[in-house]
């Protein structure tokens, strides 16, 4: 059996309309880098501090494989009902680059404490949408504390 310990166990693949526009957002603004790509197929595999995601341009790649990953009509905004949480160290930089690029912040920024068992984990977070409407929750952990009495 192959050793999978160095590979993430779940890597989402997002259908996108324009791979160049998506790479500009995900890499230039958010800060991901391309681990590998297949430009001829409109595909890129991205990484940011261990967070990994794949981008796949709709209508690109081998003709016999186009559309097989789409289970229904694709309407903007894509990814309704899901958000991709990205834990990062460059929270302030990402927020500044989004703002400077004119990308609207969908929600936040805020500081929030979530119960995680017998502790609470504090985060700074905000939501933004990528060019195809996928919702990103950019988050930075600020600490843990005992659970507050209810």
C-alpha positions as CSV (number, residue, x, y, z in Angstrom):
1,X,0.0,0.0,0.0
2,X,1.3,3.5,-0.9
3,X,2.3,5.9,1.9
4,X,-0.3,8.7,1.9
5,X,0.8,10.3,5.2
6,X,2.4,13.3,3.3
7,X,-0.7,13.9,1.2
8,X,-3.9,15.6,2.4
9,X,-6.8,13.2,2.8
10,X,-9.3,15.6,1.2
11,X,-8.6,18.1,-1.6
12,X,-11.6,19.9,-3.1
13,X,-11.5,20.5,-6.9
14,X,-13.5,23.6,-8.0
15,X,-14.9,24.1,-11.4
16,X,-14.0,27.6,-12.7
17,X,-15.0,29.6,-15.7
18,X,-11.6,31.2,-16.4
19,X,-8.5,29.6,-15.0
20,X,-6.3,32.6,-15.5
21,X,-8.7,34.9,-13.6
22,X,-9.0,32.2,-10.8
23,X,-5.3,31.8,-10.5
24,X,-4.9,35.6,-10.2
25,X,-7.3,35.6,-7.3
26,X,-6.2,32.4,-5.5
27,X,-2.4,33.0,-6.0
28,X,-1.8,36.8,-6.3
29,X,-4.4,37.9,-3.8
30,X,-5.0,35.0,-1.4
31,X,-1.4,33.8,-1.5
32,X,-1.6,30.2,-2.7
33,X,1.2,28.9,-5.0
34,X,0.9,26.4,-7.8
35,X,2.3,23.0,-6.8
36,X,1.7,21.7,-10.3
37,X,-0.5,22.5,-13.3
38,X,-1.6,21.2,-16.6
39,X,-2.3,24.4,-18.6
40,X,-3.4,22.4,-21.7
41,X,-6.2,21.0,-19.5
42,X,-7.0,24.3,-17.7
43,X,-6.0,22.6,-14.4
44,X,-3.9,23.8,-11.4
45,X,-3.2,22.2,-8.0
46,X,-2.6,24.9,-5.3
47,X,-1.1,25.0,-1.8
48,X,-1.1,27.6,1.0
49,X,0.6,26.5,4.2
50,X,-0.8,23.0,3.8
51,X,-4.2,24.0,2.6
52,X,-4.7,22.5,-0.8
53,X,-7.2,23.0,-3.5
54,X,-7.5,22.1,-7.2
55,X,-8.9,24.4,-9.9
56,X,-10.3,23.0,-13.1
57,X,-11.6,25.2,-16.0
58,X,-15.0,24.2,-17.3
59,X,-14.9,23.1,-21.0
60,X,-11.1,22.5,-21.0
61,X,-9.2,19.2,-21.2
62,X,-9.9,16.1,-23.2
63,X,-13.2,16.2,-25.0
64,X,-14.4,12.8,-23.6
65,X,-13.9,14.0,-20.0
66,X,-15.6,17.4,-20.3
67,X,-18.6,17.8,-18.0
68,X,-18.3,14.4,-16.3
69,X,-17.7,16.0,-12.9
70,X,-20.8,18.3,-13.1
71,X,-23.9,16.7,-11.5
72,X,-26.2,19.5,-12.5
73,X,-26.5,22.9,-14.1
74,X,-23.6,25.2,-13.2
75,X,-25.0,28.7,-12.3
76,X,-23.1,31.6,-10.7
77,X,-22.4,31.7,-7.8
78,X,-20.9,28.2,-7.8
79,X,-20.6,26.3,-4.5
80,X,-23.8,27.3,-2.9
81,X,-24.1,26.0,0.6
82,X,-20.4,25.4,1.1
83,X,-17.5,27.5,2.4
84,X,-13.8,26.7,2.3
85,X,-12.1,27.5,5.6
86,X,-8.5,28.5,5.1
87,X,-6.4,28.7,8.3
88,X,-3.5,31.0,7.6
89,X,-0.7,33.1,9.2
90,X,-1.0,36.0,6.7
91,X,-4.6,37.0,7.7
92,X,-3.9,40.8,7.6
93,X,-2.1,40.6,4.3
94,X,-4.9,38.6,2.6
95,X,-7.5,41.1,3.9
96,X,-5.4,44.0,2.7
97,X,-4.8,42.5,-0.8
98,X,-8.5,41.7,-1.2
99,X,-9.5,45.3,-0.2
100,X,-6.8,46.8,-2.5
101,X,-8.0,44.6,-5.4
102,X,-11.6,45.8,-4.9
103,X,-12.9,42.4,-3.9
104,X,-15.8,42.9,-1.6
105,X,-15.7,41.3,1.8
106,X,-18.9,39.2,2.0
107,X,-18.9,39.1,5.9
108,X,-16.7,40.4,8.7
109,X,-14.0,40.7,9.6
110,X,-14.9,39.5,13.1
111,X,-13.4,37.9,16.2
112,X,-15.2,34.7,17.2
113,X,-14.8,32.0,19.8
114,X,-16.0,28.5,19.0
115,X,-16.5,25.7,21.5
116,X,-14.2,22.8,20.7
117,X,-14.9,20.2,23.4
118,X,-14.0,21.5,26.8
119,X,-12.2,24.6,25.4
120,X,-13.0,27.5,23.1
121,X,-10.8,28.4,20.1
122,X,-10.7,32.0,19.2
123,X,-10.3,33.1,15.6
124,X,-10.2,36.3,13.5
125,X,-12.2,35.6,10.3
126,X,-13.9,37.0,7.3
127,X,-15.7,35.7,4.2
128,X,-15.0,36.6,0.6
129,X,-16.0,35.1,-2.7
130,X,-13.7,34.0,-5.5
131,X,-14.5,35.0,-9.1
132,X,-16.8,32.1,-9.5
133,X,-18.7,32.7,-6.3
134,X,-17.1,30.1,-4.1
135,X,-17.2,31.3,-0.5
136,X,-13.8,31.4,1.4
137,X,-13.6,31.7,5.2
138,X,-10.1,33.1,5.8
139,X,-9.2,32.5,9.4
140,X,-6.4,33.0,11.9
141,X,-6.4,31.3,15.3
142,X,-5.8,33.7,18.2
143,X,-5.9,31.3,21.1
144,X,-7.8,28.9,23.3
145,X,-9.5,29.4,26.6
146,X,-11.7,27.5,29.0
147,X,-15.4,27.3,28.0
148,X,-17.4,30.3,29.3
149,X,-20.2,29.4,31.7
150,X,-23.6,29.3,29.9
